[in-house]
Amino acid sequence: MGQHCGVSTRILTVEDDERIRTAVRLALEEEGWDVKETASGEAALEAFTRQPADVVLIDIMLPGIDGFEVCRNIRRLSDVPIVMVTARSDSHDVVAGLEAGADDYLRKPFDPKELSARIRALLRRVRTDDGPPTRIQIGQLEILPEEGVVRHAGDDAHLTRTEFRLLVELATADGRVLSREDLLEKVWGYDYFGDGRLVDVHVRRLRTKIEPDPANPRYVMTVRGMGYKLQA
């Protein structure tokens, strides 16, 4: 259950409320995950620097440096999957968390089983029926799916795992438009739950890394009312 690549998956949690922190740790350990809990952003960054985790779960409201800053700092170090947790219903928090580099978000109170399902989905690799081709060239964009490498005009583009999965799905769709629902299922593994903002924010972030002019995309095109496609 909590096994990934033959070893127990390490989850780092950052939550200042001891009651919630303990409940989350116990629930995740019951699912088979190896959990390291921290009570502040500073402690989380120190723990992550000392021993990187496979998934990081960050509460937005923290004493000291907040969850957004923790997320940005970890993102500078690693492409590890990050889940933001928010107690507020403000959608600005959700978008800000995703813009800071998170792959997904959960609202409190959440079901630990759902959290575990999200973690498993985030750890899954890109899968297509026949496996993606070993090399995809579109204009000056070169994608090597098996190696996890993307280059634009010969320069490496540093994508997170989720951004990379998103690009590969679009690149292997043969110019077809993929709806937000298609992408949520293929990239995040959510056939039961979906928030289109996850897709929109990740597309925005992807464009800043691979487009010569992100405001006027050359590759990742928006098809109004339908979704996104990669233009050859």
TAJOGI-V916658 format. One record per helix or strand of 2 or more residues. SS is the DSSP state (alpha for helix, beta for strand). FROM is the first residue (numbers start at 1). LEN is the number of residues. If there is no record, write none. Layout:
ss/from/len
SS/FROM/LEN
SS/FROM/LEN
This chain:
ss/from/len
beta/3/2
beta/7/2
beta/10/5
alpha/18/13
beta/34/5
alpha/41/10
beta/55/5
alpha/67/11
beta/81/6
alpha/91/9
beta/104/4
alpha/112/12
beta/136/3
beta/141/4
beta/149/4
beta/155/2
alpha/161/11
alpha/180/9
alpha/196/15
alpha/214/3
beta/220/4
beta/227/4
